């Protein structure tokens, strides 16, 4: 019971601290992404993602959910995720 309470506290703290900014991936086609990027004078970024790809998950957790990188990416790039 002692460990169950500890685990519950851990998950509550983790969920509160997990309120990080994330990259806003657009729901566009590849062509629409680059048209929008050109119109807004930004670069287009394409992320190829697979649920079974461990480097993809690492990139998601370390860069795309990072409060230092994600605002820059959102401000300067039009982002598309292809799964």
N, C-alpha and C positions, 0 to 999 in steps of 0.2 A: 504494500500500500504506500509505503514511504517513497518508493521509486516511481510509482504511478503519479503521485503528486509532483514530484520533481520533473518528470517528463512533461506533465501538463503545464507547469510553469515555464519550462523551456520553450514549448511551442507557442505559448501566449507571448512571451518576450520576442521570440523569433518573428512571429507574424506582425508585431508592432514595429520592429526594426526593419522589416522587409518592405517598407513603404518608400521604395526608391523610384526615381524617375526612370522611365524606360524609353527606348527608341520607338517612335510612332511609325510603324510600318504601314504603308499605304495599301489599300485594297484595289490595286490597278493592274492592268496588263503591263507587260514589259514595255510595249510601245507607248502606252499612256504615261508610264513613269518617266520616260525620257522626254516626251513632249512637255509634260508638266515641269520637269527640271529645266528644260530650255526656256520655257516661258518665265519661270521664276529666277532664271540665271543662277541655277544651282547645279551641282553634280548629281547624277543618279547613282544610287548604291543598290546592288542586288545581293541578297544573302540567300544562298542555297542551303536549305535546312532539311535534315532528316531526323526523325525521332530515334533512329538507331545509331546516329553519328555522335560519338562522345566529344570530338573536337567542336562540333556544332553547339552542343550544350555548354561546353566550356566558354565559347565565344559569347553565347547568350548571357551567361551568368557574370562573366568578367568584364564585358564591354557594353553590351546592349542594355544591361540593367545597372550600369555604373552611373552614379550621380555626377561624376566628373565628365564622362564621355558623352552620355546620352543627350544632354542639352546642346552640346556642340553639333552632334550628328543631326538632331532635329532642326537646328537652326540653319545648317549649311548644306544638307543633303536631302534628296527625296529618296526615301528608303522603301524597298520592296523586298518581301520575303517569299521565296519560292520553296514550297515543301513538296 
